[in-house]
Amino acid sequence: MARPVKEKFDVTRLRFVLLGLLVGLMSGTVVSAFRYCIEVGLRYSRLVYGHLRIAPFVWWQWAL
């Protein structure tokens, strides 16, 4: 009986898997940062428009 031949460990597959994980982590970080910036921007705009509704003339000096 012939023994089955043990295949070599495929390093290129492991490399592609690790690169895929790295790209996934980087893109997830970018998306999270983008969503955080949108959240902060919306919070700031709600604050500004709330103040504009109460005292619109105070902001004219800042805008000029």
A tleap script that builds the chain and sets N, CA, C and O, in Angstrom:
source leaprc.protein.ff14SB
mol = sequence {
  NMET ALA ARG PRO VAL LYS GLU LYS PHE ASP
  VAL THR ARG LEU ARG PHE VAL LEU LEU GLY
  LEU LEU VAL GLY LEU MET SER GLY THR VAL
  VAL SER ALA PHE ARG TYR CYS ILE GLU VAL
  GLY LEU ARG TYR SER ARG LEU VAL TYR GLY
  HIE LEU ARG ILE ALA PRO PHE VAL TRP TRP
  GLN TRP ALA CLEU
}
set mol.1.N position { 0.828 -1.186 0.000 }
set mol.1.CA position { 0.000 0.000 0.000 }
set mol.1.C position { 0.872 1.250 0.000 }
set mol.1.O position { 1.866 1.328 0.722 }
set mol.2.N position { 0.498 2.194 -0.794 }
set mol.2.CA position { 1.237 3.456 -0.855 }
set mol.2.C position { 0.641 4.429 0.160 }
set mol.2.O position { -0.575 4.519 0.329 }
set mol.3.N position { 1.502 5.125 0.803 }
set mol.3.CA position { 1.052 6.126 1.769 }
set mol.3.C position { 0.570 7.372 1.032 }
set mol.3.O position { 1.113 7.727 -0.014 }
set mol.4.N position { -0.450 8.034 1.577 }
set mol.4.CA position { -0.852 9.300 0.945 }
set mol.4.C position { 0.247 10.343 1.132 }
set mol.4.O position { 0.882 10.426 2.184 }
set mol.5.N position { 0.447 11.119 0.099 }
set mol.5.CA position { 1.485 12.145 0.133 }
set mol.5.C position { 0.952 13.349 0.900 }
set mol.5.O position { -0.119 13.872 0.594 }
set mol.6.N position { 1.710 13.775 1.891 }
set mol.6.CA position { 1.314 14.947 2.669 }
set mol.6.C position { 1.692 16.196 1.876 }
set mol.6.O position { 2.841 16.375 1.472 }
set mol.7.N position { 0.694 17.052 1.667 }
set mol.7.CA position { 0.947 18.269 0.893 }
set mol.7.C position { 1.690 19.291 1.745 }
set mol.7.O position { 1.577 19.306 2.971 }
set mol.8.N position { 2.444 20.137 1.070 }
set mol.8.CA position { 3.136 21.217 1.766 }
set mol.8.C position { 2.120 22.265 2.211 }
set mol.8.O position { 1.051 22.407 1.618 }
set mol.9.N position { 2.469 22.978 3.244 }
set mol.9.CA position { 1.607 24.045 3.737 }
set mol.9.C position { 1.635 25.192 2.742 }
set mol.9.O position { 2.702 25.689 2.383 }
set mol.10.N position { 0.467 25.605 2.303 }
set mol.10.CA position { 0.366 26.650 1.287 }
set mol.10.C position { 0.462 28.024 1.960 }
set mol.10.O position { -0.489 28.490 2.588 }
set mol.11.N position { 1.611 28.651 1.818 }
set mol.11.CA position { 1.855 29.945 2.460 }
set mol.11.C position { 1.104 31.065 1.748 }
set mol.11.O position { 0.698 32.037 2.384 }
set mol.12.N position { 0.915 30.940 0.441 }
set mol.12.CA position { 0.233 32.022 -0.281 }
set mol.12.C position { -1.224 32.139 0.148 }
set mol.12.O position { -1.757 33.247 0.214 }
set mol.13.N position { -1.873 31.021 0.438 }
set mol.13.CA position { -3.254 31.105 0.919 }
set mol.13.C position { -3.311 31.805 2.271 }
set mol.13.O position { -4.167 32.657 2.507 }
set mol.14.N position { -2.399 31.441 3.144 }
set mol.14.CA position { -2.355 32.088 4.454 }
set mol.14.C position { -2.068 33.577 4.307 }
set mol.14.O position { -2.633 34.396 5.032 }
set mol.15.N position { -1.203 33.923 3.382 }
set mol.15.CA position { -0.878 35.336 3.148 }
set mol.15.C position { -2.111 36.106 2.677 }
set mol.15.O position { -2.370 37.217 3.138 }
set mol.16.N position { -2.872 35.504 1.752 }
set mol.16.CA position { -4.076 36.174 1.262 }
set mol.16.C position { -5.130 36.291 2.360 }
set mol.16.O position { -5.843 37.292 2.430 }
set mol.17.N position { -5.232 35.284 3.210 }
set mol.17.CA position { -6.184 35.359 4.316 }
set mol.17.C position { -5.787 36.471 5.281 }
set mol.17.O position { -6.636 37.248 5.718 }
set mol.18.N position { -4.509 36.549 5.611 }
set mol.18.CA position { -4.043 37.604 6.515 }
set mol.18.C position { -4.194 38.990 5.899 }
set mol.18.O position { -4.551 39.942 6.592 }
set mol.19.N position { -3.925 39.106 4.602 }
set mol.19.CA position { -4.128 40.401 3.932 }
set mol.19.C position { -5.608 40.781 3.918 }
set mol.19.O position { -5.951 41.951 4.089 }
set mol.20.N position { -6.478 39.802 3.717 }
set mol.20.CA position { -7.915 40.068 3.764 }
set mol.20.C position { -8.362 40.543 5.135 }
set mol.20.O position { -9.175 41.460 5.252 }
set mol.21.N position { -7.821 39.906 6.179 }
set mol.21.CA position { -8.138 40.351 7.538 }
set mol.21.C position { -7.644 41.767 7.790 }
set mol.21.O position { -8.344 42.575 8.400 }
set mol.22.N position { -6.447 42.063 7.326 }
set mol.22.CA position { -5.884 43.401 7.508 }
set mol.22.C position { -6.712 44.456 6.781 }
set mol.22.O position { -6.999 45.516 7.337 }
set mol.23.N position { -7.090 44.167 5.551 }
set mol.23.CA position { -7.915 45.112 4.785 }
set mol.23.C position { -9.276 45.288 5.449 }
set mol.23.O position { -9.798 46.401 5.502 }
set mol.24.N position { -9.852 44.204 5.955 }
set mol.24.CA position { -11.136 44.296 6.646 }
set mol.24.C position { -11.059 45.144 7.900 }
set mol.24.O position { -11.953 45.947 8.168 }
set mol.25.N position { -9.992 44.969 8.671 }
set mol.25.CA position { -9.828 45.779 9.877 }
set mol.25.C position { -9.616 47.250 9.543 }
set mol.25.O position { -10.162 48.127 10.211 }
set mol.26.N position { -8.829 47.516 8.516 }
set mol.26.CA position { -8.586 48.911 8.129 }
set mol.26.C position { -9.862 49.566 7.622 }
set mol.26.O position { -10.164 50.699 7.997 }
set mol.27.N position { -10.614 48.871 6.777 }
set mol.27.CA position { -11.843 49.472 6.255 }
set mol.27.C position { -12.879 49.642 7.359 }
set mol.27.O position { -13.630 50.618 7.352 }
set mol.28.N position { -12.932 48.713 8.303 }
set mol.28.CA position { -13.836 48.868 9.442 }
set mol.28.C position { -13.481 50.071 10.289 }
set mol.28.O position { -14.364 50.777 10.777 }
set mol.29.N position { -12.188 50.308 10.464 }
set mol.29.CA position { -11.742 51.475 11.225 }
set mol.29.C position { -12.112 52.765 10.510 }
set mol.29.O position { -12.561 53.723 11.140 }
set mol.30.N position { -11.926 52.790 9.201 }
set mol.30.CA position { -12.267 53.992 8.424 }
set mol.30.C position { -13.766 54.259 8.489 }
set mol.30.O position { -14.186 55.402 8.666 }
set mol.31.N position { -14.573 53.214 8.347 }
set mol.31.CA position { -16.027 53.386 8.390 }
set mol.31.C position { -16.470 53.852 9.777 }
set mol.31.O position { -17.340 54.715 9.896 }
set mol.32.N position { -15.873 53.282 10.822 }
set mol.32.CA position { -16.229 53.706 12.183 }
set mol.32.C position { -15.861 55.164 12.424 }
set mol.32.O position { -16.634 55.908 13.028 }
set mol.33.N position { -14.689 55.575 11.959 }
set mol.33.CA position { -14.279 56.975 12.116 }
set mol.33.C position { -15.206 57.904 11.333 }
set mol.33.O position { -15.562 58.978 11.817 }
set mol.34.N position { -15.594 57.496 10.129 }
set mol.34.CA position { -16.500 58.302 9.311 }
set mol.34.C position { -17.852 58.458 9.998 }
set mol.34.O position { -18.406 59.556 10.042 }
set mol.35.N position { -18.384 57.355 10.538 }
set mol.35.CA position { -19.673 57.421 11.224 }
set mol.35.C position { -19.586 58.269 12.486 }
set mol.35.O position { -20.530 58.986 12.818 }
set mol.36.N position { -18.461 58.193 13.191 }
set mol.36.CA position { -18.273 59.019 14.388 }
set mol.36.C position { -18.245 60.500 14.020 }
set mol.36.O position { -18.846 61.323 14.710 }
set mol.37.N position { -17.550 60.840 12.935 }
set mol.37.CA position { -17.498 62.243 12.500 }
set mol.37.C position { -18.874 62.740 12.088 }
set mol.37.O position { -19.227 63.887 12.366 }
set mol.38.N position { -19.649 61.901 11.435 }
set mol.38.CA position { -21.014 62.292 11.070 }
set mol.38.C position { -21.845 62.532 12.330 }
set mol.38.O position { -22.607 63.496 12.400 }
set mol.39.N position { -21.697 61.656 13.323 }
set mol.39.CA position { -22.449 61.810 14.564 }
set mol.39.C position { -22.080 63.100 15.286 }
set mol.39.O position { -22.961 63.811 15.769 }
set mol.40.N position { -20.797 63.406 15.364 }
set mol.40.CA position { -20.353 64.636 16.027 }
set mol.40.C position { -20.823 65.858 15.243 }
set mol.40.O position { -21.258 66.843 15.840 }
set mol.41.N position { -20.743 65.808 13.921 }
set mol.41.CA position { -21.204 66.922 13.098 }
set mol.41.C position { -22.692 67.172 13.249 }
set mol.41.O position { -23.127 68.321 13.318 }
set mol.42.N position { -23.479 66.100 13.301 }
set mol.42.CA position { -24.917 66.278 13.496 }
set mol.42.C position { -25.229 66.846 14.874 }
set mol.42.O position { -26.120 67.682 15.021 }
set mol.43.N position { -24.494 66.388 15.881 }
set mol.43.CA position { -24.696 66.920 17.226 }
set mol.43.C position { -24.374 68.414 17.268 }
set mol.43.O position { -25.100 69.193 17.884 }
set mol.44.N position { -23.279 68.808 16.609 }
set mol.44.CA position { -22.877 70.215 16.576 }
set mol.44.C position { -23.902 71.056 15.814 }
set mol.44.O position { -24.250 72.155 16.247 }
set mol.45.N position { -24.382 70.544 14.688 }
set mol.45.CA position { -25.352 71.324 13.912 }
set mol.45.C position { -26.665 71.476 14.668 }
set mol.45.O position { -27.303 72.526 14.588 }
set mol.46.N position { -27.080 70.440 15.403 }
set mol.46.CA position { -28.292 70.576 16.212 }
set mol.46.C position { -28.100 71.615 17.309 }
set mol.46.O position { -29.022 72.367 17.626 }
set mol.47.N position { -26.903 71.658 17.887 }
set mol.47.CA position { -26.606 72.657 18.910 }
set mol.47.C position { -26.652 74.063 18.323 }
set mol.47.O position { -27.253 74.964 18.907 }
set mol.48.N position { -26.020 74.247 17.172 }
set mol.48.CA position { -25.981 75.569 16.537 }
set mol.48.C position { -27.381 76.014 16.137 }
set mol.48.O position { -27.765 77.152 16.404 }
set mol.49.N position { -28.151 75.133 15.500 }
set mol.49.CA position { -29.495 75.530 15.080 }
set mol.49.C position { -30.412 75.768 16.277 }
set mol.49.O position { -31.319 76.597 16.205 }
set mol.50.N position { -30.186 75.050 17.371 }
set mol.50.CA position { -30.959 75.318 18.586 }
set mol.50.C position { -30.672 76.698 19.137 }
set mol.50.O position { -31.583 77.404 19.567 }
set mol.51.N position { -29.395 77.086 19.125 }
set mol.51.CA position { -29.037 78.431 19.588 }
set mol.51.C position { -29.512 79.498 18.610 }
set mol.51.O position { -29.917 80.584 19.026 }
set mol.52.N position { -29.467 79.200 17.329 }
set mol.52.CA position { -29.956 80.175 16.345 }
set mol.52.C position { -31.452 80.424 16.506 }
set mol.52.O position { -31.929 81.538 16.291 }
set mol.53.N position { -32.181 79.390 16.880 }
set mol.53.CA position { -33.617 79.556 17.062 }
set mol.53.C position { -33.910 80.442 18.271 }
set mol.53.O position { -34.869 81.214 18.265 }
set mol.54.N position { -33.077 80.324 19.309 }
set mol.54.CA position { -33.304 81.107 20.529 }
set mol.54.C position { -32.812 82.544 20.362 }
set mol.54.O position { -33.551 83.489 20.638 }
set mol.55.N position { -31.566 82.711 19.912 }
set mol.55.CA position { -30.971 84.049 19.796 }
set mol.55.C position { -30.212 84.149 18.477 }
set mol.55.O position { -29.000 83.936 18.451 }
set mol.56.N position { -30.896 84.467 17.391 }
set mol.56.CA position { -30.221 84.468 16.092 }
set mol.56.C position { -29.220 85.605 15.917 }
set mol.56.O position { -28.276 85.468 15.139 }
set mol.57.N position { -29.398 86.718 16.615 }
set mol.57.CA position { -28.521 87.866 16.384 }
set mol.57.C position { -27.154 87.708 17.040 }
set mol.57.O position { -26.204 88.386 16.648 }
set mol.58.N position { -27.039 86.843 18.013 }
set mol.58.CA position { -25.757 86.628 18.690 }
set mol.58.C position { -24.758 85.985 17.732 }
set mol.58.O position { -23.560 86.258 17.815 }
set mol.59.N position { -25.230 85.150 16.839 }
set mol.59.CA position { -24.339 84.405 15.939 }
set mol.59.C position { -23.860 85.246 14.762 }
set mol.59.O position { -22.908 84.859 14.085 }
set mol.60.N position { -24.488 86.374 14.504 }
set mol.60.CA position { -24.051 87.193 13.369 }
set mol.60.C position { -22.643 87.726 13.569 }
set mol.60.O position { -21.870 87.791 12.614 }
set mol.61.N position { -22.298 88.105 14.782 }
set mol.61.CA position { -20.950 88.602 15.052 }
set mol.61.C position { -19.915 87.510 14.812 }
set mol.61.O position { -18.831 87.782 14.296 }
set mol.62.N position { -20.239 86.297 15.178 }
set mol.62.CA position { -19.311 85.180 14.980 }
set mol.62.C position { -19.160 84.846 13.497 }
set mol.62.O position { -18.072 84.486 13.047 }
set mol.63.N position { -20.233 84.963 12.752 }
set mol.63.CA position { -20.208 84.617 11.328 }
set mol.63.C position { -19.430 85.646 10.515 }
set mol.63.O position { -18.825 85.307 9.499 }
set mol.64.N position { -19.444 86.902 10.960 }
set mol.64.CA position { -18.738 87.946 10.226 }
set mol.64.C position { -17.326 87.961 10.660 }
set mol.64.O position { -16.538 88.769 10.169 }
savepdb mol mol.pdb
quit
